Amino acid sequence: MKILLVEDDEATVNLLQLALTQQQYTIDVALDGKAGWQLAESIGYDLILLDVMLPKLDGISFCRRLRAQHNNVAVLMMTARDTVSDRVLGLDAGADDYLVKPFKLEELAARVRSLLRRGKDTVVSALEWGDIRIDAIGGEAYYRDRPLQLSRKEHDILELLVRHPKQVFSRAKILDLLWSLDRAPAEDTVKAHIKGLRNKLKAVDASPDLIEAVYGQGYRLNPAMMNETAKASLSPRAVGTAEQGEPAEQRVMAKVAQIWQSTKFHSIGHVTMLEHTTSLLSAGDLSDELARMAAQAAHKLVGSLGMFGFQDGSQLARQIEALFQTTTPLVQEQISQLKTLILELRQVVENCGGA
């Protein structure tokens, strides 16, 4: 499954990429609405994760434009704005679901699964074609109950062919479906992965012709190799029965901590910008544009700090955002409150996750 993530906060992007690639999704990223729109127009995605406050083209306008062009791709809208009117606005624009930042990664994964299976009564937990069986939940692949030691991409290619046994896939199409746009290699890479997959099938006594090259078109599962006693089948099972071991969870948490440390300076930069803006406000020299930018910086901190589990910082940022969005000029008492909140926010951000 291929997902487009349109989000302008780098820390959030890195965190969501980690969470979604752990679920075996292929992710393309756009850091502004215009870039996201260009990708959405040129590539067929299974799902779009769409932030609301985006530069160049905001999420509401993005979604309206999609629906106006009769593009029915599933859209999950994300924002730190949590009022009922904001949620209604997003859903009325055509979003299929709406998540308020900060949210738990487990909730995101559940919402994504729900949208991707919408219209289906069951979730595939096992795929079978002839003597090939793939556990779609655990990820293991077998030939006549013998495990296949496949690389990630070899597994993805085999699963694609098993899911669509009558379809021929060109190398370009395989690249489009299974590689992220920013990491797509040359088409010869697909040929190399097919060769590796054939060799590993041969190692467990499968025919090397099981994956057929159709001249001038691409690859498919060879219908002549289909075991007549075993028809292609899908074994349904409820989602959520697979358990993840603690070591895997610990590895994910360690990666989350690494992402925070690598992007922490962005959050500190947002705080510095808020401090500078407040100084201008105290001097009576704050423009409407700078006030808007300060509100956006605080808005990003609401989401990113909360996503990493720093709820105190997220709440402080939310209060700061509200003050910068006040339509009437701030009085001295409010400016003093703003300075105090920003000071507390800096202390929280600098102490989050250690040095």
C-alpha positions as CSV (number, residue, x, y, z in Angstrom):
1,M,0.0,0.0,0.0
2,K,1.3,3.4,-0.9
3,I,0.6,6.5,1.2
4,L,1.3,10.2,0.6
5,L,2.2,12.2,3.7
6,V,1.7,15.9,3.3
7,E,3.1,17.6,6.4
8,D,5.5,20.6,6.8
9,D,6.9,19.8,10.3
10,E,10.1,17.8,9.9
11,A,9.9,16.1,13.4
12,T,6.4,14.9,12.8
13,V,7.3,13.7,9.3
14,N,10.1,11.6,10.6
15,L,8.0,10.1,13.4
16,L,5.1,9.3,11.1
17,Q,7.4,7.8,8.5
18,L,8.9,5.5,11.2
19,A,5.4,4.4,12.4
20,L,4.1,3.7,8.9
21,T,7.1,2.0,7.4
22,Q,7.0,-0.3,10.5
23,Q,3.6,-1.3,9.2
24,Q,5.1,-2.1,5.8
25,Y,3.6,0.9,3.9
26,T,5.5,2.7,1.2
27,I,5.6,6.4,2.0
28,D,6.1,9.5,-0.2
29,V,6.5,12.8,1.6
30,A,5.6,16.4,0.6
31,L,6.5,19.3,2.8
32,D,4.0,21.7,1.4
33,G,0.5,21.6,-0.1
34,K,1.6,22.5,-3.6
35,A,4.3,19.7,-3.8
36,G,1.7,17.3,-2.3
37,W,-0.8,18.2,-5.0
38,Q,1.7,17.6,-7.8
39,L,2.4,14.1,-6.4
40,A,-1.3,13.4,-5.9
41,E,-2.0,14.3,-9.5
42,S,0.7,12.2,-11.0
43,I,0.7,9.1,-8.7
44,G,-2.1,6.8,-7.6
45,Y,-2.1,6.6,-3.8
46,D,-4.1,4.3,-1.5
47,L,-4.3,7.0,1.2
48,I,-3.3,10.6,1.8
49,L,-2.3,11.8,5.2
50,L,-2.9,15.5,5.1
51,D,-2.0,18.3,7.5
52,V,-4.4,21.3,7.6
53,M,-2.0,24.2,8.1
54,L,0.3,23.8,5.1
55,P,2.3,26.4,3.2
56,K,1.4,27.2,-0.4
57,L,-1.8,25.2,-0.4
58,D,-3.7,24.5,2.9
59,G,-5.2,21.1,3.6
60,I,-8.8,22.2,3.4
61,S,-8.3,23.6,-0.1
62,F,-6.2,20.6,-1.1
63,C,-9.0,18.2,-0.1
64,R,-11.7,20.3,-1.8
65,R,-9.7,20.3,-5.0
66,L,-9.3,16.5,-4.9
67,R,-13.0,15.9,-4.6
68,A,-13.8,18.5,-7.2
69,Q,-11.7,16.4,-9.6
70,H,-13.6,13.3,-8.5
71,N,-10.5,11.8,-6.9
72,N,-11.9,9.4,-4.3
73,V,-8.6,8.5,-2.6
74,A,-9.0,8.1,1.1
75,V,-7.9,11.2,3.0
76,L,-7.0,11.3,6.7
77,M,-6.7,14.9,7.8
78,M,-4.4,15.8,10.7
79,T,-4.3,19.1,12.7
80,A,-3.7,20.4,16.2
81,R,-7.0,22.4,15.9
82,D,-9.4,20.6,18.1
83,T,-12.7,22.5,17.9
84,V,-15.9,20.9,16.6
85,S,-16.1,23.6,13.8
86,D,-12.6,22.7,12.6
87,R,-13.4,19.0,12.4
88,V,-16.7,19.8,10.6
89,L,-14.8,22.0,8.1
90,G,-12.3,19.2,7.4
91,L,-15.0,16.5,6.9
92,D,-17.2,18.8,4.8
93,A,-14.1,19.5,2.6
94,G,-14.2,15.7,1.8
95,A,-11.8,14.2,4.3
96,D,-12.8,10.6,5.3
97,D,-11.4,10.9,8.8
98,Y,-9.9,13.5,11.1
99,L,-7.2,13.1,13.7
100,V,-6.4,15.8,16.3
101,K,-2.7,16.3,17.1
102,P,-1.2,15.1,19.3
103,F,-2.4,11.5,18.8
104,K,-1.0,8.1,19.6
105,L,0.8,6.3,16.8
106,E,-1.3,3.2,17.6
107,E,-4.4,5.3,16.9
108,L,-3.0,6.5,13.6
109,A,-2.2,2.9,12.6
110,A,-5.7,1.8,13.4
111,R,-7.3,4.7,11.5
112,V,-5.0,4.0,8.5
113,R,-6.0,0.3,8.5
114,S,-9.7,1.2,8.8
115,L,-9.5,3.6,5.8
116,L,-7.5,1.2,3.7
117,R,-10.0,-1.7,4.2
118,R,-13.1,0.5,3.9
119,G,-15.5,-1.3,1.7
120,K,-14.2,-4.7,2.6
121,D,-15.8,-7.0,5.1
122,T,-12.6,-8.8,6.2
123,V,-8.9,-8.2,6.4
124,V,-6.6,-10.6,4.6
125,S,-4.4,-12.4,7.1
126,A,-3.0,-15.0,4.7
127,L,-2.5,-15.1,1.0
128,E,-2.2,-18.3,-1.0
129,W,-1.4,-19.1,-4.6
130,G,-0.6,-22.7,-5.4
131,D,2.1,-23.8,-3.0
132,I,3.0,-20.2,-2.0
133,R,1.6,-18.9,1.3
134,I,2.2,-15.4,2.7
135,D,1.2,-14.5,6.3
136,A,0.0,-10.9,5.7
137,I,0.1,-10.1,9.4
138,G,3.4,-11.6,10.5
139,G,5.0,-11.1,7.1
140,E,6.5,-14.6,6.7
141,A,6.4,-16.3,3.3
142,Y,6.4,-20.0,2.6
143,Y,6.7,-22.5,-0.2
144,R,5.1,-25.8,0.7
145,D,5.5,-24.8,4.4
146,R,9.2,-24.2,3.9
147,P,10.1,-20.6,4.9
148,L,11.5,-18.3,2.3
149,Q,14.3,-16.1,3.5
150,L,13.4,-13.0,1.5
151,S,14.6,-9.4,1.6
152,R,12.0,-6.7,2.3
153,K,11.6,-5.9,-1.4
154,E,11.7,-9.5,-2.5
155,H,8.8,-10.1,-0.1
156,D,6.9,-7.0,-1.4
157,I,7.3,-8.2,-5.0
158,L,6.1,-11.7,-4.2
159,E,3.1,-10.4,-2.2
160,L,2.2,-8.0,-5.1
161,L,2.2,-10.9,-7.6
162,V,0.2,-13.2,-5.2
163,R,-2.4,-10.5,-4.6
164,H,-2.8,-10.0,-8.3
165,P,-2.0,-13.4,-9.9
166,K,-3.6,-12.7,-13.3
167,Q,-2.0,-9.3,-13.7
168,V,1.3,-8.5,-15.5
169,F,3.5,-5.9,-13.8
170,S,6.1,-3.9,-15.7
171,R,9.3,-2.9,-14.0
172,A,8.1,0.7,-14.0
173,K,4.8,-0.2,-12.4
174,I,6.6,-2.3,-9.7
175,L,8.8,0.7,-8.9
176,D,5.8,3.0,-8.7
177,L,3.9,0.7,-6.3
178,L,6.7,-0.5,-4.1
179,W,9.3,2.3,-3.8
180,S,9.0,5.7,-2.3
181,L,9.4,8.4,-4.9
182,D,12.6,9.9,-3.4
183,R,14.2,6.5,-3.2
184,A,13.1,4.9,-6.5
185,P,16.1,3.2,-8.2
186,A,16.6,2.3,-11.8
187,E,14.4,-0.4,-13.4
188,D,17.3,-2.8,-13.5
189,T,17.0,-3.0,-9.7
190,V,13.6,-4.7,-10.1
191,K,15.2,-7.2,-12.5
192,A,17.9,-7.9,-9.8
193,H,15.2,-8.4,-7.1
194,I,13.3,-10.8,-9.4
195,K,16.4,-12.8,-10.0
196,G,17.1,-13.0,-6.2
197,L,13.5,-14.0,-5.6
198,R,13.7,-16.8,-8.2
199,N,16.9,-18.1,-6.7
200,K,15.4,-18.2,-3.2
201,L,12.4,-20.1,-4.6
202,K,14.7,-22.5,-6.4
203,A,16.5,-23.1,-3.1
204,V,13.3,-24.6,-1.6
205,D,12.7,-26.7,-4.7
206,A,10.3,-24.4,-6.5
207,S,10.4,-24.1,-10.2
208,P,12.5,-21.1,-11.4
209,D,9.7,-20.5,-13.9
210,L,7.2,-19.8,-11.2
211,I,7.7,-16.1,-11.8
212,E,7.1,-15.7,-15.5
213,A,8.6,-12.9,-17.7
214,V,6.0,-11.9,-20.3
215,Y,8.0,-10.6,-23.2
216,G,7.6,-6.8,-23.6
217,Q,5.2,-6.5,-20.7
218,G,6.6,-7.5,-17.4
219,Y,6.2,-10.2,-14.7
220,R,3.4,-12.4,-13.3
221,L,3.0,-15.7,-11.6
222,N,3.1,-18.4,-14.2
223,P,-0.4,-19.9,-14.5
224,A,1.0,-23.2,-15.7
225,M,2.7,-23.6,-12.3
226,M,-0.5,-23.2,-10.4
227,N,-1.1,-26.2,-8.2
228,E,-4.4,-27.7,-9.5
229,T,-5.3,-28.9,-6.0
230,A,-4.9,-25.5,-4.4
231,K,-6.9,-22.6,-5.6
232,A,-6.0,-19.0,-4.8
233,S,-7.6,-18.2,-1.5
234,L,-7.8,-15.5,1.2
235,S,-8.1,-16.4,4.8
236,P,-9.9,-13.7,6.7
237,R,-9.2,-12.9,10.4
238,A,-9.9,-9.9,12.5
239,V,-7.3,-7.2,12.7
240,G,-5.5,-6.6,15.9
241,T,-4.9,-10.3,16.9
242,A,-1.2,-10.2,16.2
243,E,1.0,-9.4,19.2
244,Q,4.2,-7.5,18.9
245,G,7.0,-8.6,21.1
246,E,8.5,-6.3,23.6
247,P,12.0,-6.3,21.9
248,A,10.4,-4.9,18.7
249,E,8.6,-2.2,20.8
250,Q,11.8,-1.3,22.5
251,R,13.5,-0.9,19.1
252,V,10.8,1.4,17.9
253,M,11.0,3.5,21.1
254,A,14.7,3.8,20.6
255,K,14.2,5.0,17.1
256,V,11.6,7.5,18.3
257,A,14.2,8.9,20.8
258,Q,16.8,9.1,18.0
259,I,14.3,11.1,15.8
260,W,13.6,13.5,18.6
261,Q,17.3,14.1,19.2
262,S,17.9,14.7,15.5
263,T,15.0,17.1,15.2
264,K,15.0,18.8,18.6
265,F,16.9,21.8,17.3
266,H,13.8,22.6,15.0
267,S,11.6,22.9,18.1
268,I,14.2,25.0,19.9
269,G,14.3,27.2,16.7
270,H,10.5,27.6,17.0
271,V,10.9,28.7,20.6
272,T,13.6,31.2,19.7
273,M,11.3,32.7,17.0
274,L,8.5,33.0,19.6
275,E,10.9,34.8,22.0
276,H,12.0,37.2,19.2
277,T,8.4,37.9,18.2
278,T,7.4,38.6,21.8
279,S,10.3,41.1,22.1
280,L,8.9,42.9,19.1
281,L,5.4,42.8,20.6
282,S,6.7,44.4,23.8
283,A,8.3,47.2,21.7
284,G,5.1,47.7,19.8
285,D,6.8,46.7,16.6
286,L,5.1,43.5,15.7
287,S,3.6,43.2,12.2
288,D,0.5,41.1,11.4
289,E,2.6,38.8,9.3
290,L,5.1,38.1,12.1
291,A,2.2,37.4,14.5
292,R,0.8,34.9,12.0
293,M,4.1,33.2,11.7
294,A,4.5,33.0,15.5
295,A,1.0,31.4,15.7
296,Q,2.1,28.8,13.1
297,A,5.3,28.1,15.0
298,A,3.4,27.5,18.2
299,H,0.9,25.4,16.3
300,K,3.6,23.1,15.0
301,L,4.9,22.7,18.6
302,V,1.5,21.7,19.8
303,G,1.5,18.8,17.4
304,S,5.2,17.7,17.4
305,L,5.8,17.9,21.1
306,G,2.6,16.0,21.9
307,M,3.4,13.4,19.3
308,F,6.7,12.7,21.0
309,G,4.9,12.4,24.4
310,F,5.9,15.8,25.8
311,Q,2.4,16.8,26.8
312,D,3.4,19.7,29.1
313,G,5.2,21.4,26.3
314,S,2.3,20.7,23.9
315,Q,-0.2,22.4,26.3
316,L,2.1,25.4,26.8
317,A,2.4,25.8,23.0
318,R,-1.4,25.6,22.7
319,Q,-1.8,28.5,25.1
320,I,0.8,30.5,23.3
321,E,-0.9,29.9,19.9
322,A,-4.2,31.1,21.3
323,L,-2.6,34.4,22.5
324,F,-1.0,35.1,19.2
325,Q,-4.3,34.4,17.4
326,T,-6.2,36.9,19.6
327,T,-7.9,39.4,17.2
328,T,-7.6,42.3,19.6
329,P,-4.3,43.9,20.6
330,L,-2.7,42.2,23.6
331,V,-2.6,44.2,26.9
332,Q,0.5,44.3,29.1
333,E,-0.8,41.6,31.3
334,Q,-1.2,39.2,28.4
335,I,2.2,40.1,27.1
336,S,3.7,39.2,30.5
337,Q,1.8,35.9,30.4
338,L,3.1,35.2,27.0
339,K,6.7,35.8,28.1
340,T,6.2,33.4,31.1
341,L,4.7,30.7,28.9
342,I,7.5,30.9,26.3
343,L,10.1,30.8,29.1
344,E,8.5,27.7,30.5
345,L,8.3,26.2,27.0
346,R,12.0,26.7,26.4
347,Q,12.8,24.9,29.7
348,V,10.5,22.0,28.7
349,V,11.9,21.7,25.2
350,E,15.6,21.9,26.3
351,N,15.0,19.2,28.9
352,C,12.9,16.9,26.8
353,G,14.7,13.6,26.1
354,G,17.9,14.7,27.7
355,A,20.8,16.4,25.9
